[in-house]
Amino acid sequence: MRLGCCYYPEHWPEQMWSDDARRMAEMGLSRVRIGEFAWSRIEPEAGRFNWDWLDRAIATLSSAGLGIILGTPIATPPNWLVKAMPDMIAYDAQGRPRKFGSRRHYCFSHLGYRREAARITRALAERYGKHPAVVAWQTDNEYGCHDTAISYSDSAAAAFRAWLRAKYDTVAALNAAWGNIFWSMDYTEFAAIDPPNLTVTEPNPAHVLDWRRFSSNQVVSFNRAQVDIIRALSPGRDVTHNFMGFFTQFDHHDVARDLDVVSWDSYPLGFLEQFWFPEADKLRYARQGHPDIAAFHHDLYRGAAREGRWWVMEQQPGPVNWARYNPAPLLGMVRLWTLEALAHGVELVSYFRWRQAPFAQEQMHSGLLRPDSSDDEAVAEVKRAAADIMILGQIGTPLKQAALVFSYEADWIIDTQPQGASFHYLELVYTMYSTLRRLGLNVDIISPNADLDGYQMVVVPCLPILDAVLVEKLAALACPVLIGPRSGSKTHTFSIPDNLPPGALQAHLPIKVGRVESLRPGLEHLCEGTRISRWIEHIESDLAPEFRTDEGLGLVYRNGRIRYLAAWPNAGLLAKIFGSMCAAAGLIATDLPADLRIVTTATHQFAFNYGTDTLLLDTYLDRASGFDYFVGTHSVPPAGVAVWVRSSSPSPSMTDFAASAT
């Protein structure tokens, strides 16, 4: 594992560069990302390149032993380019232009901008592609940030029509697939089809789903064009892109297929503040982040990577500037986040940013250094993390225990037709993930097309399009499987299956969803003392439910190893279901406290305390006081980490499946 940082030499006087590079190396950093926003300094006028400053910056950084991750600067097209090509900008769903003056002001579908993006990428790769200091490339920066993955421009509309023509061949086929007989929505030609915005009421959901698929494909092809250029001109270097947290506007699995390494930008405090978490959790974890936020994305992006290779390209080192409230991390959390990424198999953690900028939009975003170049608080934690990493050495990869199937298309479908204001796909997935982690399990978050071999349990939180191929793959598994609500409820063309939900799953689980209810707050069902809210399905089946509401509505149905969950689950019901699955799989579940998380690798176990009180591992893990600790002890302070050798004294809750089966 390596440590690094994000650096902007164009922001600072050149006489500072050498000292910055020296301090980076002394801190334990060995990688530095540069260049991803520097187009206007690289090419100040069309066709006139200014390479000298970048040549010197790369030479200065590399002389300190730092490997360069060079970004293609196409997230920030310069003003001269926008002036020359004003229709390259994106338009939002309200038909408003996304103008120059910040970043990401381009439309993925604009052919002229695609050519310009390829041109600047090729120029960079021709100059630095074989430079010995350039060890990796980052394409663009945070695709879709600021709600920019989907554009409603004329360029996007034209590309969408071409995409539809290629998919359906005839307008008659499209009309049939979309059900356009409804409300007289039939089209007579592809040229008449617009993006699904600015309609009087909701647009046709099949139209919206194809629009989301098309928009995602535009991101994929845009990224692939850069990757192809870099691979041709810079052989042997890794190519990555830095994805974001809780972001689903495009299919990251599809983009990741073209990358050597998947990376993401980790801001646990900002994500806690900005998303659905209860106010009590936002207060409790304001300085730590919810215990599963970082881990969720570590496991998601490790699962998206072709060979499981992933990085953290931007790690929050202090208060950020973009959330509603921006507290400082609890002392120790930067080190904890770093070692937690290590436990989940990361190759690189890079801190954003090296020095806090005293100007422009991000001047309130802290870095490792303050604007006056003095150390900020995170520096001591980074140095300590670097020492910990040296002590730990090789720790092995995380054990395969539970697989959680994640689908970006599922999120688009639920978002298009939620049926209830409180049914949010990401929140449901996260709730199931968090419950599995509270049981002490490792979780791999994988795509519906991923290999399921070797897992001891598989969880499909919600998959509206549940095709027969995946159903047969799930049915063939020798481990317990849980399939969540609304799965199998739609066809590929966004209609209800002829045999009703859950569609193809009925071949192995004889149930039928007769009707569904979305429940407003306060309209609840009780099940063994826990409350079922938000969503419930009425199941028709000769099977006796495994769990039911107090008034008799079935909640969980099981046939052999496959279970179907017919409601939005609370944590208590999920813990019971997962506990039963663990017992069947030979895994012993542990009831961890809210603030404690454990990760098990082939050789080590890690414990992370997200709370503000000291936790004694002996309370939750057998013989914890006798473990052979590499880092910490059985007494884990707030924001503390403990690491011990797994083979010397394994906890029964972490026993791997093969040993349990034996």
Protein Blocks (a to p, Z undefined) as FASTA:
>chain_A
ZZdddddfklpcfklmmmmmmmmmmnopabdcehjlmmmmmmmbghiacfklmmmmmmmm
mmnopacddddfklmccfklmmmmmmlpccdfkopacdehiehiacfklmklmmmmmmmm
mmmmmmmmmgmklmbdcehjhehiahlmbccbfklmmmmmmmmmmmnopaklmmmmnopm
ggolacfbfklpccfehifbdcdfklmmmmmmmmmmmmmmmmmmmmmmmmmmmghiacdd
dddehiakbcfklmmmmpfbdcddddfklmmmmmmbdfklmmmmmmnopaklmmmmmmmm
mmmpmnlpacdfbdcfbdcfkbmbdcdddehjlmmmmmmmmmnopabdcdddfbdcfehj
klmpccfbdfkopacfklmmmmmmmmmmmmnmpnbjaddfbdcdddfklmmmmmmmnopa
klcfklmmmmmmmmmmmnopacddddfkbcfehiabdcdfbafbacfklmmmmmmpcbdc
dddehihkacfkopacfkopehjmmmmoccddfbdcdddehiacdeehiacehiacdddd
fbdcfbdcfkopafbdcehjbccdfbdcdfklmmmmmmmmmmmnopacddddfkbccddd
fkbccdddfbfbdcdfklmmghklmpccfbhcfbdcehiacdddfklopcfklpcfklmm
ZZ
